[in-house]
Amino acid sequence: MSETDQNLLIMEGISKAFPGVQALDDVSLTLKRGEVLCLVGENGAGKSTLMKILTGVDKQDSGRIILDGKDIQAKSPQHAQSLGISTVYQEINLCPNLTVAENILLGQEPHKMGRIDWKKMNALAGETLQNLLGVDIDVTQSLGSYTVAIQQMVAIARALYIESAKMLILDEPTSSLDINETQQLFTVMRKLKDEGVGIIFITHFMGQIYEISDRITVLRNGKLVGTYDTSSITRVELISKMIGRSLAEFEEMTKIKLESSKHIKSDAVLQARDLGLTGSIRPFNLDLHAGEVVGLAGLLGSGRTETASILFGVEKPDTGAINFNGNLVQDYSPLGSIQRGVALCPEDRKAAGIVDDLTVRENIVLAIQANKGWFKYLSLPEQYGIAEKYIKLLNIATPSADQLVKNLSGGNQQKVILARWLATNPQVLILDEPTRGIDVGTKAEIQKLVLSLAEEGMACLFISSELEEVLRTSHRIVVLREREKVAEFVGEVDENTIIQAIAGSES
């Protein structure tokens, strides 16, 4: 088979501009039959825009797309699907009010005597989840009643159900999955490869890139850096090409953390005693000190997000109490927490973080305005002053404070949420997966920022599924397992020790 015949997809000279932003500049990409191509780059590099053009969400300003030897131009995601392009988007775009089965077979429902065959549909959905992904759930329940991880698996199952698919696009599909779920997905991807399906895999997890991909295409600032055989490029070389600068600044994290630890105060700002909620998290004790970053480690479902929700007042505990600066907390609510000086950057930035149709400025001042009350309106000069301060502080890539936040990359949206809560000048900052789905460079920026905030006297609770960044960023690490606090480590600790605590190993 010639190289031309091997190429399932060719994208040539793709360019796309949005108001104030050149998102893509003469980018080309090829995908072979039966291969996994990883598409990588920092947030804002143009990865999602390139895929949106391929799937008909956006139209390129110039360039051509060839699929299976034919020029194509998808007019919509539905049209792209009919052409054989199946997609799992980074942000889950299913219908939470519909059942799991309805979501998987939406538009492909089996019919009997002119009506939907519900029994067959439920059976097909259940078989798809079980056989392909090893997920055994009640498919007649509404999708919204399940966790983000399960919803992600359902989105993957929907994409895999399309039998006519020639290629599959997976945009950050593992960001909500645990190790076992990720491995199950990789098993399916290898099976599809063997069947000749081409897969474009977008991820920020280095280990996954090297485990599953055949080739890697790197974008930076909307331009193509190059395409490389995975076996021919080291991780250090890959990261350098992604960020366009030396890794030396990231290797200083240990030194920065050591310096910042000198500023930890002896008295706790927040003390949780026997705090728990039936079905969410068993009673636990936790102290957060000014100047300290406490890492919360554990597998998906271990109770990390539930802990954050209770500490911030999203959920009300049924046992225990919280003391804040020595005073017993009576008002368990998000507004009460904001007024006390507690802030939460939530795990799901799309559902609980940004407000799509508001500008960057409006998103940043949202929490301050809520605290002041809607009858004490922030003047426009005040809003612009606050927004510009944090755009500069966090290096948010936006043409102006009046840009709609939905037009920013995922990493910059995450920075906007962080800016919103920093603007409230909190004493305690709870960060739930603050770097999920964002690039290496932005991750390092956020990690450094967290340590600098601690150095200035803030108490930070840092929750992450990436053990490496928990170790790099935290002065103290609390381990959760099966919704229970099982260990706590102070000072330097190695990764293996944490893994053993997470796994429950006694060795």
MIZABA-175793 format. One record per residue (C-alpha): residue number from 1; x, y, z; residue in three letters. Coordinates in nm, 2 decimals. Layout:
   num       xx       yy       zz   residu
   NUM        X        Y        Z      ala
...
***
This chain:
   num       xx       yy       zz   residu
     1     0.00     0.00     0.00      met
     2     0.14     0.34    -0.10      ser
     3     0.18     0.62     0.16      glu
     4    -0.11     0.80    -0.01      thr
     5    -0.33     0.50     0.03      asp
     6    -0.22     0.46     0.39      gln
     7    -0.33     0.82     0.47      asn
     8    -0.69     0.81     0.59      leu
     9    -0.71     1.18     0.66      leu
    10    -0.51     1.48     0.52      ile
    11    -0.56     1.83     0.64      met
    12    -0.36     2.08     0.43      glu
    13    -0.28     2.45     0.50      gly
    14    -0.56     2.50     0.75      ile
    15    -0.59     2.86     0.88      ser
    16    -0.86     3.01     1.10      lys
    17    -0.89     3.35     1.26      ala
    18    -1.13     3.47     1.53      phe
    19    -1.17     3.84     1.63      pro
    20    -0.83     3.94     1.77      gly
    21    -0.69     3.59     1.75      val
    22    -0.52     3.39     1.47      gln
    23    -0.62     3.04     1.60      ala
    24    -0.46     2.84     1.32      leu
    25    -0.19     2.95     1.07      asp
    26    -0.12     2.71     0.78      asp
    27    -0.15     2.39     0.98      val
    28    -0.13     2.05     0.81      ser
    29    -0.20     1.70     0.96      leu
    30    -0.21     1.35     0.83      thr
    31    -0.37     1.04     1.00      leu
    32    -0.30     0.69     0.87      lys
    33    -0.53     0.40     0.87      arg
    34    -0.51     0.19     1.19      gly
    35    -0.29     0.43     1.39      glu
    36    -0.32     0.65     1.70      val
    37    -0.20     1.00     1.64      leu
    38    -0.16     1.21     1.95      cys
    39    -0.23     1.58     1.89      leu
    40    -0.05     1.78     2.16      val
    41     0.03     2.14     2.25      gly
    42    -0.03     2.40     2.52      glu
    43    -0.38     2.54     2.57      asn
    44    -0.44     2.79     2.29      gly
    45    -0.21     2.60     2.05      ala
    46    -0.51     2.53     1.82      gly
    47    -0.58     2.16     1.89      lys
    48    -0.96     2.20     1.96      ser
    49    -1.00     2.46     1.68      thr
    50    -0.85     2.22     1.43      leu
    51    -1.08     1.94     1.54      met
    52    -1.38     2.17     1.53      lys
    53    -1.30     2.25     1.17      ile
    54    -1.27     1.88     1.09      leu
    55    -1.61     1.80     1.25      thr
    56    -1.80     2.10     1.11      gly
    57    -1.84     2.31     1.42      val
    58    -1.62     2.59     1.25      asp
    59    -1.52     2.65     0.89      lys
    60    -1.16     2.72     0.80      gln
    61    -1.06     3.04     0.63      asp
    62    -0.83     2.85     0.40      ser
    63    -0.70     2.50     0.34      gly
    64    -0.85     2.16     0.24      arg
    65    -0.95     1.84     0.40      ile
    66    -0.93     1.50     0.23      ile
    67    -1.09     1.19     0.39      leu
    68    -1.04     0.85     0.24      asp
    69    -0.93     1.01    -0.09      gly
    70    -1.22     1.25    -0.12      lys
    71    -1.23     1.63    -0.05      asp
    72    -1.48     1.70     0.23      ile
    73    -1.62     1.99     0.41      gln
    74    -1.84     1.89     0.71      ala
    75    -2.12     2.14     0.76      lys
    76    -2.21     2.02     1.11      ser
    77    -2.11     1.75     1.36      pro
    78    -2.40     1.54     1.24      gln
    79    -2.27     1.57     0.88      his
    80    -1.92     1.48     0.99      ala
    81    -2.06     1.17     1.16      gln
    82    -2.23     1.07     0.84      ser
    83    -1.89     1.10     0.67      leu
    84    -1.74     0.86     0.91      gly
    85    -1.59     1.09     1.17      ile
    86    -1.69     1.01     1.53      ser
    87    -1.60     1.24     1.81      thr
    88    -1.58     1.25     2.19      val
    89    -1.54     1.62     2.29      tyr
    90    -1.34     1.75     2.59      gln
    91    -1.65     1.89     2.75      glu
    92    -1.93     1.63     2.78      ile
    93    -2.21     1.74     2.54      asn
    94    -2.48     1.48     2.61      leu
    95    -2.83     1.53     2.75      cys
    96    -2.83     1.48     3.13      pro
    97    -3.21     1.47     3.14      asn
    98    -3.23     1.17     2.91      leu
    99    -3.15     0.82     3.00      thr
   100    -2.81     0.66     2.95      val
   101    -2.95     0.45     2.67      ala
   102    -3.12     0.74     2.50      glu
   103    -2.79     0.93     2.50      asn
   104    -2.59     0.64     2.35      ile
   105    -2.84     0.57     2.07      leu
   106    -2.97     0.93     2.01      leu
   107    -3.06     0.95     1.64      gly
   108    -3.00     0.57     1.59      gln
   109    -3.29     0.43     1.80      glu
   110    -3.42     0.09     1.69      pro
   111    -3.78     0.09     1.58      his
   112    -4.06    -0.17     1.59      lys
   113    -4.39    -0.11     1.41      met
   114    -4.31     0.26     1.37      gly
   115    -4.22     0.32     1.73      arg
   116    -3.90     0.32     1.93      ile
   117    -3.82    -0.03     2.06      asp
   118    -3.73     0.07     2.41      trp
   119    -3.65    -0.29     2.52      lys
   120    -3.40    -0.34     2.24      lys
   121    -3.25     0.01     2.28      met
   122    -3.18    -0.05     2.65      asn
   123    -3.03    -0.39     2.57      ala
   124    -2.81    -0.25     2.29      leu
   125    -2.69     0.04     2.52      ala
   126    -2.61    -0.20     2.81      gly
   127    -2.42    -0.43     2.58      glu
   128    -2.22    -0.15     2.43      thr
   129    -2.11    -0.02     2.77      leu
   130    -2.04    -0.37     2.91      gln
   131    -1.87    -0.53     2.61      asn
   132    -1.66    -0.23     2.50      leu
   133    -1.58    -0.04     2.82      leu
   134    -1.66    -0.29     3.10      gly
   135    -1.92    -0.06     3.25      val
   136    -2.22    -0.22     3.42      asp
   137    -2.48     0.04     3.51      ile
   138    -2.86     0.08     3.48      asp
   139    -2.90     0.24     3.14      val
   140    -3.26     0.33     3.21      thr
   141    -3.15     0.59     3.47      gln
   142    -3.10     0.96     3.36      ser
   143    -2.74     1.04     3.26      leu
   144    -2.74     1.33     3.51      gly
   145    -2.77     1.10     3.80      ser
   146    -2.43     0.95     3.74      tyr
   147    -2.08     1.09     3.81      thr
   148    -1.87     1.29     3.56      val
   149    -1.66     0.98     3.50      ala
   150    -1.95     0.76     3.41      ile
   151    -2.09     1.04     3.18      gln
   152    -1.75     1.04     3.01      gln
   153    -1.77     0.67     2.95      met
   154    -2.12     0.71     2.81      val
   155    -1.99     0.98     2.57      ala
   156    -1.72     0.73     2.46      ile
   157    -1.97     0.45     2.42      ala
   158    -2.19     0.68     2.20      arg
   159    -1.90     0.75     1.97      ala
   160    -1.80     0.38     1.95      leu
   161    -2.15     0.28     1.87      tyr
   162    -2.14     0.44     1.53      ile
   163    -2.06     0.14     1.31      glu
   164    -1.97     0.34     1.00      ser
   165    -1.69     0.53     1.17      ala
   166    -1.37     0.55     0.97      lys
   167    -1.20     0.76     1.23      met
   168    -1.24     0.85     1.59      leu
   169    -1.15     1.18     1.76      ile
   170    -1.09     1.16     2.14      leu
   171    -1.05     1.51     2.30      asp
   172    -0.92     1.46     2.66      glu
   173    -1.14     1.15     2.71      pro
   174    -0.94     1.03     3.02      thr
   175    -0.94     1.35     3.22      ser
   176    -1.23     1.21     3.43      ser
   177    -1.13     0.84     3.43      leu
   178    -0.94     0.64     3.68      asp
   179    -0.66     0.40     3.59      ile
   180    -0.87     0.10     3.53      asn
   181    -1.12     0.29     3.31      glu
   182    -0.84     0.44     3.11      thr
   183    -0.68     0.10     3.05      gln
   184    -1.02    -0.03     2.93      gln
   185    -1.04     0.25     2.69      leu
   186    -0.69     0.18     2.56      phe
   187    -0.79    -0.18     2.50      thr
   188    -1.08    -0.06     2.29      val
   189    -0.85     0.18     2.10      met
   190    -0.61    -0.10     2.02      arg
   191    -0.89    -0.32     1.89      lys
   192    -1.01    -0.03     1.66      leu
   193    -0.66     0.02     1.54      lys
   194    -0.64    -0.35     1.43      asp
   195    -0.97    -0.30     1.24      glu
   196    -0.82    -0.01     1.04      gly
   197    -0.98     0.28     1.23      val
   198    -0.77     0.60     1.25      gly
   199    -0.77     0.76     1.60      ile
   200    -0.68     1.12     1.69      ile
   201    -0.61     1.13     2.06      phe
   202    -0.58     1.47     2.24      ile
   203    -0.44     1.45     2.59      thr
   204    -0.20     1.63     2.83      his
   205    -0.10     1.31     3.02      phe
   206     0.26     1.23     2.91      met
   207     0.24     0.87     3.02      gly
   208    -0.07     0.81     2.81      gln
   209     0.09     0.97     2.50      ile
   210     0.38     0.72     2.52      tyr
   211     0.16     0.43     2.61      glu
   212    -0.09     0.45     2.33      ile
   213     0.03     0.66     2.04      ser
   214     0.22     0.57     1.72      asp
   215     0.29     0.93     1.61      arg
   216     0.27     1.27     1.77      ile
   217     0.18     1.60     1.61      thr
   218     0.28     1.92     1.80      val
   219     0.11     2.25     1.77      leu
   220     0.22     2.58     1.93      arg
   221     0.06     2.92     1.90      asn
   222    -0.16     2.80     1.62      gly
   223     0.13     2.67     1.41      lys
   224     0.26     2.33     1.33      leu
   225     0.58     2.25     1.51      val
   226     0.62     1.90     1.36      gly
   227     0.50     1.54     1.35      thr
   228     0.72     1.27     1.51      tyr
   229     0.73     0.89     1.56      asp
   230     0.66     0.84     1.93      thr
   231     0.96     0.60     1.96      ser
   232     1.19     0.87     1.82      ser
   233     1.13     1.16     2.06      ile
   234     1.20     1.18     2.44      thr
   235     0.96     1.33     2.69      arg
   236     1.20     1.62     2.76      val
   237     1.22     1.69     2.38      glu
   238     0.85     1.67     2.34      leu
   239     0.77     1.91     2.63      ile
   240     1.03     2.15     2.50      ser
   241     0.87     2.16     2.16      lys
   242     0.52     2.20     2.32      met
   243     0.62     2.50     2.54      ile
   244     0.89     2.65     2.32      gly
   245     1.13     2.71     2.61      arg
   246     1.37     2.53     2.85      ser
   247     1.25     2.30     3.12      leu
   248     1.49     2.45     3.37      ala
   249     1.23     2.67     3.53      glu
   250     1.00     2.37     3.60      phe
   251     1.29     2.18     3.76      glu
   252     1.31     2.45     4.03      glu
   253     0.98     2.36     4.19      met
   254     1.14     2.16     4.47      thr
   255     1.35     2.46     4.56      lys
   256     1.05     2.69     4.55      ile
   257     0.85     2.46     4.77      lys
   258     1.13     2.44     5.03      leu
   259     1.16     2.81     5.04      glu
   260     0.78     2.87     5.08      ser
   261     0.76     2.61     5.37      ser
   262     0.94     2.87     5.59      lys
   263     0.62     3.08     5.59      his
   264     0.38     2.82     5.73      ile
   265     0.20     2.95     6.05      lys
   266     0.16     2.74     6.35      ser
   267    -0.21     2.82     6.42      asp
   268    -0.47     2.67     6.18      ala
   269    -0.70     2.90     5.99      val
   270    -0.95     2.62     5.93      leu
   271    -1.00     2.32     6.16      gln
   272    -1.23     2.03     6.06      ala
   273    -1.31     1.79     6.35      arg
   274    -1.50     1.46     6.29      asp
   275    -1.65     1.63     5.97      leu
   276    -1.85     1.39     5.76      gly
   277    -2.15     1.33     5.55      leu
   278    -2.32     0.99     5.52      thr
   279    -2.26     0.85     5.17      gly
   280    -2.01     1.11     5.08      ser
   281    -1.71     1.11     5.32      ile
   282    -1.65     0.94     5.65      arg
   283    -1.57     1.17     5.95      pro
   284    -1.22     1.32     5.92      phe
   285    -1.00     1.57     6.09      asn
   286    -0.81     1.83     5.88      leu
   287    -0.61     2.15     5.97      asp
   288    -0.53     2.41     5.71      leu
   289    -0.25     2.66     5.81      his
   290    -0.18     3.00     5.66      ala
   291     0.12     2.97     5.43      gly
   292     0.07     2.60     5.37      glu
   293    -0.04     2.39     5.07      val
   294    -0.21     2.06     5.17      val
   295    -0.24     1.81     4.89      gly
   296    -0.54     1.58     4.88      leu
   297    -0.46     1.25     4.70      ala
   298    -0.67     0.94     4.62      gly
   299    -0.83     0.76     4.33      leu
   300    -1.14     0.88     4.15      leu
   301    -1.44     0.82     4.39      gly
   302    -1.22     0.83     4.70      ser
   303    -1.40     1.14     4.84      gly
   304    -1.18     1.42     4.73      arg
   305    -1.45     1.64     4.56      thr
   306    -1.70     1.55     4.84      glu
   307    -1.44     1.68     5.10      thr
   308    -1.41     2.01     4.90      ala
   309    -1.79     2.05     4.87      ser
   310    -1.84     2.01     5.25      ile
   311    -1.55     2.24     5.34      leu
   312    -1.70     2.51     5.11      phe
   313    -2.06     2.46     5.22      gly
   314    -2.20     2.31     4.89      val
   315    -2.30     2.01     5.10      glu
   316    -2.39     2.03     5.47      lys
   317    -2.22     1.78     5.70      pro
   318    -2.42     1.55     5.93      asp
   319    -2.14     1.50     6.18      thr
   320    -1.86     1.72     6.32      gly
   321    -1.78     2.08     6.30      ala
   322    -1.56     2.35     6.13      ile
   323    -1.37     2.62     6.32      asn
   324    -1.26     2.92     6.12      phe
   325    -1.00     3.14     6.29      asn
   326    -1.12     2.99     6.62      gly
   327    -1.49     3.05     6.56      asn
   328    -1.74     2.77     6.52      leu
   329    -1.90     2.78     6.18      val
   330    -2.28     2.80     6.19      gln
   331    -2.36     2.89     5.83      asp
   332    -2.28     2.60     5.59      tyr
   333    -2.33     2.76     5.25      ser
   334    -2.12     2.89     4.96      pro
   335    -2.21     3.25     5.04      leu
   336    -2.12     3.20     5.40      gly
   337    -1.79     3.06     5.30      ser
   338    -1.71     3.35     5.07      ile
   339    -1.80     3.59     5.34      gln
   340    -1.56     3.41     5.58      arg
   341    -1.28     3.41     5.33      gly
   342    -1.30     3.06     5.18      val
   343    -1.29     3.01     4.80      ala
   344    -1.34     2.70     4.58      leu
   345    -1.23     2.65     4.22      cys
   346    -1.45     2.36     4.12      pro
   347    -1.36     2.04     3.94      glu
   348    -1.59     2.09     3.65      asp
   349    -1.51     2.43     3.50      arg
   350    -1.78     2.40     3.24      lys
   351    -2.08     2.31     3.46      ala
   352    -1.98     2.49     3.79      ala
   353    -1.72     2.74     3.68      gly
   354    -1.73     2.97     3.38      ile
   355    -2.04     3.14     3.25      val
   356    -2.01     3.10     2.88      asp
   357    -2.20     3.40     2.76      asp
   358    -2.03     3.65     2.99      leu
   359    -1.70     3.83     2.92      thr
   360    -1.37     3.76     3.09      val
   361    -1.43     4.07     3.30      arg
   362    -1.78     3.97     3.41      glu
   363    -1.66     3.62     3.50      asn
   364    -1.37     3.75     3.71      ile
   365    -1.58     3.99     3.92      val
   366    -1.87     3.75     3.97      leu
   367    -1.78     3.62     4.31      ala
   368    -1.70     3.98     4.44      ile
   369    -2.03     4.10     4.31      gln
   370    -2.21     3.81     4.48      ala
   371    -2.04     3.89     4.81      asn
   372    -2.13     4.26     4.79      lys
   373    -2.49     4.19     4.69      gly
   374    -2.65     4.28     4.37      trp
   375    -2.78     4.62     4.50      phe
   376    -2.42     4.73     4.56      lys
   377    -2.31     4.72     4.20      tyr
   378    -1.94     4.73     4.11      leu
   379    -1.88     5.03     3.88      ser
   380    -1.73     4.96     3.54      leu
   381    -1.40     5.12     3.62      pro
   382    -1.37     4.90     3.93      glu
   383    -1.46     4.59     3.72      gln
   384    -1.20     4.67     3.46      tyr
   385    -0.94     4.75     3.72      gly
   386    -0.99     4.41     3.89      ile
   387    -1.01     4.22     3.56      ala
   388    -0.69     4.38     3.42      glu
   389    -0.50     4.31     3.74      lys
   390    -0.57     3.94     3.73      tyr
   391    -0.54     3.90     3.35      ile
   392    -0.18     4.04     3.40      lys
   393    -0.11     3.84     3.72      leu
   394    -0.22     3.51     3.57      leu
   395    -0.10     3.58     3.22      asn
   396    -0.45     3.51     3.08      ile
   397    -0.43     3.49     2.70      ala
   398    -0.72     3.71     2.58      thr
   399    -0.73     4.00     2.34      pro
   400    -0.92     4.21     2.60      ser
   401    -1.12     4.19     2.92      ala
   402    -1.44     4.21     2.70      asp
   403    -1.37     3.88     2.52      gln
   404    -1.64     3.62     2.57      leu
   405    -1.49     3.36     2.80      val
   406    -1.62     3.07     2.59      lys
   407    -1.38     3.19     2.31      asn
   408    -1.07     3.12     2.53      leu
   409    -0.88     2.79     2.55      ser
   410    -0.96     2.55     2.84      gly
   411    -0.64     2.65     3.03      gly
   412    -0.72     3.02     3.00      asn
   413    -1.08     2.95     3.12      gln
   414    -0.93     2.78     3.42      gln
   415    -0.72     3.08     3.49      lys
   416    -1.03     3.30     3.47      val
   417    -1.20     3.09     3.74      ile
   418    -0.88     3.11     3.95      leu
   419    -0.88     3.49     3.90      ala
   420    -1.24     3.51     4.01      arg
   421    -1.16     3.36     4.35      trp
   422    -0.83     3.53     4.40      leu
   423    -1.01     3.86     4.35      ala
   424    -1.21     3.79     4.67      thr
   425    -0.88     3.79     4.86      asn
   426    -0.95     3.46     5.04      pro
   427    -0.77     3.32     5.35      gln
   428    -0.84     2.96     5.23      val
   429    -0.83     2.86     4.87      leu
   430    -0.96     2.51     4.77      ile
   431    -0.85     2.40     4.43      leu
   432    -1.03     2.09     4.29      asp
   433    -0.83     1.96     3.99      glu
   434    -0.71     2.31     3.89      pro
   435    -0.49     2.17     3.61      thr
   436    -0.72     1.91     3.47      arg
   437    -0.71     1.91     3.09      gly
   438    -0.45     2.19     3.06      ile
   439    -0.10     2.19     2.92      asp
   440     0.23     2.14     3.08      val
   441     0.34     2.50     3.07      gly
   442     0.01     2.63     3.23      thr
   443     0.02     2.35     3.49      lys
   444     0.37     2.47     3.60      ala
   445     0.24     2.83     3.61      glu
   446    -0.05     2.74     3.83      ile
   447     0.17     2.52     4.06      gln
   448     0.41     2.81     4.10      lys
   449     0.13     3.05     4.17      leu
   450    -0.02     2.82     4.44      val
   451     0.32     2.81     4.62      leu
   452     0.36     3.19     4.59      ser
   453     0.00     3.24     4.73      leu
   454     0.10     3.02     5.03      ala
   455     0.42     3.22     5.07      glu
   456     0.20     3.53     5.10      glu
   457     0.00     3.37     5.38      gly
   458    -0.29     3.19     5.21      met
   459    -0.39     2.84     5.31      ala
   460    -0.44     2.61     5.01      cys
   461    -0.61     2.27     4.97      leu
   462    -0.48     2.13     4.64      phe
   463    -0.67     1.83     4.49      ile
   464    -0.53     1.65     4.19      ser
   465    -0.55     1.30     4.04      ser
   466    -0.19     1.35     3.92      glu
   467     0.02     1.23     4.20      leu
   468     0.34     1.39     4.06      glu
   469     0.20     1.74     4.09      glu
   470     0.05     1.67     4.44      val
   471     0.41     1.58     4.55      leu
   472     0.56     1.87     4.37      arg
   473     0.32     2.13     4.51      thr
   474     0.22     2.02     4.86      ser
   475     0.39     2.07     5.20      his
   476     0.16     1.81     5.35      arg
   477    -0.03     1.53     5.18      ile
   478    -0.36     1.38     5.30      val
   479    -0.46     1.05     5.14      val
   480    -0.82     0.94     5.09      leu
   481    -0.94     0.58     5.01      arg
   482    -1.30     0.47     4.97      glu
   483    -1.43     0.79     5.11      arg
   484    -1.21     0.78     5.42      glu
   485    -0.90     0.96     5.53      lys
   486    -0.64     0.69     5.57      val
   487    -0.30     0.86     5.59      ala
   488    -0.12     1.20     5.63      glu
   489     0.24     1.28     5.53      phe
   490     0.44     1.58     5.63      val
   491     0.76     1.69     5.45      gly
   492     0.94     1.50     5.18      glu
   493     0.77     1.17     5.08      val
   494     0.82     0.95     4.78      asp
   495     0.56     0.85     4.52      glu
   496     0.57     0.48     4.61      asn
   497     0.47     0.56     4.97      thr
   498     0.17     0.76     4.86      ile
   499     0.07     0.48     4.61      ile
   500     0.09     0.22     4.88      gln
   501    -0.14     0.43     5.10      ala
   502    -0.39     0.48     4.82      ile
   503    -0.39     0.11     4.74      ala
   504    -0.41     0.00     5.10      gly
   505    -0.08    -0.19     5.10      ser
   506     0.07    -0.28     5.43      glu
   507     0.41    -0.35     5.28      ser
***
